[in-house]
Amino acid sequence: MAGRAAVPEVIWARPERTGRGPRPAHTRADIAAAAVKVADEGGLDAVSMRHVAAELGCGTMSLYNYVPRKEDLYELMVDAISGEHEVWEPSGDWRADMRRVAQQTRALMHRHPWLTRLMSPVYGFSPNALRYLEHCLACLDPLEARYGMKMQLVGMLNGCVTSYVATELAAAERTRSLPWSAEEENAVRIAYLGTALAGGEYPRMAAAFTEDSGPIDLEGAFELMVERMLDAFAPRA
């Protein structure tokens, strides 16, 4: 089994295959697709060299010849999913395009719930990730700002979407684990909250819930989050 390299290395800097010897039985795309399938079906914790090798129909030791480290496997997975980002001709309205990017990223993370756990700048410069970033910067051409500021915008947008989706997924997972429905639990909690706020100890909270007792519009909350984040980068009048 190949050991951890003594110096840092990037899998994309290594040739997928040398000019010598027989053609490899599996490509990086094959390995990434197998790992993504394992993660989609069983979650990120199900991803192991053994499980991915079984999905490919090869031995675990053979897989190490292609992917020396599990971190490399994760990087292949993130790159594969980055390839699902749609690239379109920028509209000329940078805010509209970045809203579309945010919605697309949210949908992508819901298709692959494990992805929120692997969102790291370390995996941010793979081939498909670079394609995605180049597209985002093209969408931001109308924004009068330095590229460093535009990269901050893309990074913050991804961070906000990742955090929002992670919260959505955690809430959904908790609901699935309960022996009662979400509606039943909400009714009990709302009744408790009404009792707690009726005593006058929390007048501002009582006023807030009187003003808007819910339920929370999750779609509206997501859109508001994106708008407020984009506001921070809009040119000042």
N, C-alpha and C positions, 0 to 999 in steps of 0.2 A: 504493500500500500504506500502511495506517495505521502511523504510527510509534509508538514507546513514549511513553506519556503523560509529560508533564513533572512531574506530581505523582502520588503513589500513588493507585490507585483499585481498587475491588472490583467485579468483574463483576456481582455480585448486586445492587449498588446502582444499576446502569444498567437502564432498562426494556428488556425483550427486544425490544420494538418500539414505535415511537411511534404516535400516532393518525393520522399522515399517511402518504400514499403507499400503494402496494399491499402486501398481506400478504406477509411474507418467505417465500421458498420453503422455508426450513429453520428449524426450531426449535432451541433449545439442546439439547433432548433428542435430536433427530435427530443433531446434531453430536457430542454426547457418545457416543451409541450407535455412531456410525461410528468415532470415535477408539478406543473400547474394543475394538471388533472388530479394528481394525488391531493394537492392542497384544496382544490375546489370541492372534492368529495369528502375529505377528512379533516380539513383545517391545516394550518401551518405546522402544528405539532406532529402531524402524520408524515411530514416530509422527512425522509431519511434516505441515505444512500441505498439502503436495502430495499425500501419500498419503491424508489424510483427505478432501481435496476430491475426489479420484478415487473414493473409496468413496461419497461423496455424489452423485457425478455432476455436480459443478460445477467451475468454474475456481478455481485457487489464489487469485487476486486476489479473487474473489468471497467466499471464506471469510473473508478479513480484514475484510470488512464486518460479519461476525457476531462474530468472535473476533480482536480486534486483536493479541493477543500469544500466543505459545505457552504462557506461564504460565497464561493464561486457559483454554486448551484443557486443560491438566493439571487445573485446578481443576474444570472441567466433568466430566472423567473420574472424579476422586475422588468428586465428589458423586453421580454416577450409581451408582458401586459402593456408596457409603454407603446408597443407597436399597435395597440388597439385604439390609440388616440386618433380621432379623425383630424385630417389636415385639410383646411379649406382656403379658398382665396380670401384674404382679409377684406373686411367690408369697408374699411376706412374709419369706422367708429370703434375706437379701441376699447371703450367700456362694453359695448355690445359683444365684441369678440371675446373679451375676458369673462363676461357672464356665461357665454357659451362654453368656454373652456372649463369654468367651474362646474357647470351642470354636467358636462361630459365626464369630468373627473369623478364627480359624485356617483354617477351611474356606473362607471367602471369599477369603483370600489365596492359598490353593492353587488356587482356581478362576481367579484373576487374578494370576499370579506377579509381574507387573511392579509390583503395587501397593506392595510393600514399599519400592520406590525413591521413591515419592511420598508416603510417610507423613510429613507435616510439619504443625506447628501452623498454618502459614500457610493450609493448606487445611482447617482444622478447624472452620470456622464457616459452611459452606455450608448451604443449606436442609436437605438430607438429613442432613448431619453434626449440625446442631442437633437434628433429630428424634431421632437416635441418642443424643446426649448427654442430652437430656431424658429419654429412656427409661432410660438408665443411672442418672440421678439419682433417678428414680422407684423403680427397683429398690433403691436405697440408702437410701430413706426410713427403714427400720427401724434403720439404723446411726446411733448417736448421735455425730454429728460435724458440724463446720461444713461448709458447702458447698465452701469452699476445699479442705478436706481430702478431700472426696469427689471433687472434680475432679482432685486429685493421684492418687487411687486409680485413676480411669478412665485418666488419662494414663499412669501407670506400668504398668497392665495392658496397654494398647495397645502400649507400648514393649517390654514383655517378650515379648508375642506376636509382634510384628513381628520382633524379633531372633531369636526361636526359629525362625520360619518362614523367615526369610532364610537361616539356617544349614541348615535342611532342604533348601531349594531349591538352595543352592550345592552341597551334597553330592550331590544327585540329578543336577545338571547335570554335575558332575565324573565321576560314575559313567557317565553316558551318553557322555562323551567318551573313555573308556578303551577300548583294544583288547582288554581281557579283562573277565571278570565281577567284580562286587564280592566274590563269595565267594572267587575265586582270589586277589585282592589281599589280602583279610583274612587268608587262610591264611598268606601270605608274611609279612605284617606281624606276625601273632601269633607265628610262629616266630622272627622276629628279636627281638621283645620278650622272649620266653622266654629267649633266649640272653643278652640284655642284662641281665636281672634275676637271672640265675643266678649271677653273679659276686660277689654280696654287697655291691656298691657302693651299691645303692638298696634297703635293707631295708624301708623303709616302703612303697615302691611294690610290692615283691615281695609283702608282706603284703596289700596292697590287692587285687592281682590274684589272689592265692590265695583270698582271702575271696570275691571276686566276679569271675569271669573273663569275664563277659558272656554273650551280647551285650547291649548296652544296650537297655532297653525304652523306646523313644522316646515311646510314649503315656504310660507311667508317669512318665517324666521331665517331660513337659509338664504333667501333672496336679500333680506335686510342685511344679514352679515356680509354678504358679498358687496352690496352697495356701499356700506360703511367702510369696508376695507379699501374699495376703489376710490372713495372720497379722499382718503389720506394721500393719494398720489395725483389727484386732479390738480391742474395748475390753479394757483390762487388768482382771483380777479384783481 
